[in-house]
Amino acid sequence: MTTIMDRANALLIEFEQNANSLEKVTPDTVEELRIHWLGKKGIVTKLFEDMRHVPNEEKRDAGKSMNVLKTSIEASLDVLKSKAADFVFHSILNRAPLDITLPSQKDTLKGALHPITLMQQKLLKEFRQHGFTVYDGPETDFDFYNFTALNLPADHPARDMQDTFHLKTNQDIMVLRTQTSNIQIHAMLQEKPPLRIVAPGRVYRVDSDQTHTPIFHQIEGLVVDKKISFADLKGMIQSMLHSVYGATAKTRFRPSYFPFVEPGAEVDMQCTHCQGKGCKICKNTGWLEIGGCGMVHPNVFEAVSYDSEEYTGFAFGFGLDRMAMLNWQLPDLRQLFEGDAGFQSQFSVFAEGAPC
Ligand code: PHE
């Protein structure tokens, strides 16, 4: 009668034959082999179950030879597993190489600069040519810079024109700036006149509908010198708009009120969507408001200790989003903020002028 020991020895030989006859040593074939031999219903497991029938005096030796069988199979499986890992590694290496320098497939989306970035760079290029310096300022700012120094003391009714996000602080009142005009104050406190700056940036107001978003973009301009007049302001704005929209672009100035300028005006551009005929975008008026402007109010000069007898200046603030909308005839302002890749891919990868 064959003993468990004999069977164990015979099985070890059988396992080795089995292992040697594998056609391919892959993670799958090795796993199959493991299950066949060591799995829950595997050959070795069954043999262990048969131990019950072995007479007590033989149990010790039978157990020993079974453990030898099991550990030998485990060791062989380990060797096979690492061979299988090599197989996977080499098959990856042998795949057709990926050439990342090849042009992308036809229908894949290309990256592009955001229309607001494109518009900003277009404008900055124009202003640089007129000798303007590009300035930057904080988006979270003290009430002083966003309002008080701009001739908007606390309780001034015009503060309500700009619904403001207030920040919780233990110190002075802070806000998310409602306009890039805060940069006028920062710049004038840092520089002595004459001054010629332009400052693009993000601004915030509690406002949201089809033509308003709580975050939007403005570009501020400030020129301070001796004998600056409203004619300089009009000339500068007109030349800027012509350079962006072409010589046929029509603009108009409407008297308006901003506490930090006197006189003040709103600038409208003829709607490029309908050429002034009237459409949904311009609410049938033929015109679209793109910003405000005016001559710097003497109280603003006072707040930054500029001599308002000696110097005059003009300031303007335009909506970059509005200007982009007009330039590319976009029907909905919100498209600019949705991050839709298909929309975005229609724009240029190249900016006009130097990056900033
Ligand atoms: N800051 C004003 C606004 O956001 C625009 C403006 C800037 C008006 C400079 C006059 C001068 O509405």
Boltz pocket constraint, residues with backbone or C-beta under 6 A from the ligand:
constraints:
  - pocket:
      binder: B
      contacts: [[A, 178], [A, 179], [A, 180], [A, 181], [A, 221], [A, 258], [A, 261], [A, 264], [A, 265], [A, 291], [A, 292], [A, 293], [A, 294], [A, 315], [A, 316], [A, 317], [A, 318]]
      max_distance: 6.0
